[in-house]
Amino acid sequence: MRTFATFVALAAAALVIVSTAVAAGRPDIVFLPRVELDGLSQHDCGDYELLLSGTMERHVRYTLDDAGEDIAEHRHVRIIGTIWNSVEPTNSAPYLRSIQIDWDYATGERAIIGTTRVVLRSEGNIFHASGIRVEDWTDVDFESVFPTLLFQGGRFDSFDPDGWDRLCAALR
């Protein structure tokens, strides 16, 4: 219950960040082209790779200040597809990811809220990431400066080796 209450409080805080930014200027909504994913590598399972094929849909609402400069971003990403064994393609499962990313450029804080899941009929929910992850993206360049984790709440198999191990074993 305490984890759920924390999750709700942080989700509300992320929305406050974005709603405050919206008040500063007008939004600019961009619908990005649909992307077809074909055999995108997801994880190395040792003797095979997990690959993802499907469709990714995205739209972004940028908040602009009075001068027309971007000050915040609210992005929605949805991927519907199939994750599969590169050696035995019939060993596959439905894949769903639905996330929103709220980014306040002034503070550098970025919140990722949503869910990713893989469900097998015979085994149920074998891979599930759901919750919120808040990071500081100030001066990130991915060569020497990486995002700093500020908070994480929920179930995050995608950041846990055991989650990937379960998925690899299920699709072996």
N, C-alpha and C positions, 0 to 999 in steps of 0.2 A: 504494500500500500504506500509506503514511504517513497519507493522508487517511482511509482506511478505519479504521486503528488509532485515529486521533483521534476519528472518529465513534463507534466502539465505546466508547471511554473516556468520552466525554461522555454517551452514552446510559446507560451504567452509572451515571454521576454523577447524572443526572436520576432514575434509579430509586432511588438511595440517598437523595436528597432526599425522595422520596415515601415510601419504606419507613421512614425515620426518623420522618416525620410520622405514619405509621400506628401506630408503636409508642407514640406519645404519647396516642392515644385510639382510640375505635372509629370504623369507617367508616360513612358514611351514603350508600347507593347510590340514585341517582335516575335513572329511565328517563324521558327527556323525550319528549314526543309526536313522532311522525314528522311531518316537514314536507314538503309537496309544493312544489317550486320550479317556477315557471312564468315563463319569459322573464326571468330575473334577469340584469341587465347585468353582464358580466365585463370587457369591454375595448372601447375605441373604436378601430376599425380605419380611421378616416378617412371613407370613404364608406359604412360600415355598422358595426353593433355586433355583438360576439359576445355571444350570450345563452345562458343555461343553464337547462335544464328537467330535473327529476329528483326524486329522493327523498333527503332528509337524515335520517339516524338518529343519535341521540346518547344517550349515557349518561354520568353523572358519578358519581364516588366522592369524596365529601367526607370528609376526615379531621377528626375533632372532638377537641378537648382534653377534659380531665376535666370542664370546666364546660359542655361541649356547644357551644362556639364553633368555627367553621370555622378550621382552620389550614393546610389544603392541599387541593388539588383535582387529580384525575386525570380528564381528560375524553377520551372517544373520539368522534370525528366521522367518519361515513362518508357520502359522497354518490355516488350512482350515477345517471348521467343522460346527457344529450346536450347538447353545445355546438354552436351553430348560427349561421349568418349571418342577421341580421335582415332583409336584403333578399331573399336567396335561401335560404329555410329548408331546401331540399333539400341544401344544402351544409352538412353536419353531420358530427359524429364522436362516438363514445362517449367519455364523461368519467367518470373515477373519482378520488375523493379519499378517502384513508383516513389519518387523523392522530390522534395522541394529544397532549394538552396537559397538561403537568405544571406546576403552579403552587404554589410555596411562599409563602404569604402573609407570613410573618415576614421573609424575605429579599427578597421582591419579584421573585425570579427565576422566569421562565416559560420552559419548554422546549417547543418544538413539534417533534415527531418524526413522520415519515411520508412519504407520497408522493401526488402528484397527477400524472395522466398522461392524454394524449390520443393515441390510436393510430389511424392511417388505414391501411387495407389496402394501398393503392397506395404509401404513403410511409413506413410504419412508425411508429416513435415520434417524433412531431413536437413534443411538448410534455411535459416531464417535470421535476417538482420532487421531489427525494427527499433526505432527510438530516435534519439537526437545525439548529434555530435557537434560540439562547438569548438572552433579552432581560431587561432590568431594568425592571420595571413599577412601581417605587416612585413614588408620587404622580402617576401618569399621569392626565391629565384630557382629553387630546386637543384642548385649546384652546391651552394654553401649554406643557404637558409631555407629551412623547411617549416611547414605550418606547426604551430605549437598547440597541442591539445589542451583546451581549457576545461571541457566537461564532456562526459559521455554517459548516457543513461539509456538503458534498454538492453535488448538481446542483440549481440553483434557477432554472429558466426563468421561473417566475412573478414573480421579482424582477428579471429581465433583459429589457430591451426587445427584444433579438434573439429571445428565446423567443416573445414575443407577436407579433412581426413574422412569424415562421415560421408560427405558427398562423393569423394573419390571411390570409397568402398562400395557405395550404393550403385555407382555407374560402372563398376569394373566388369 
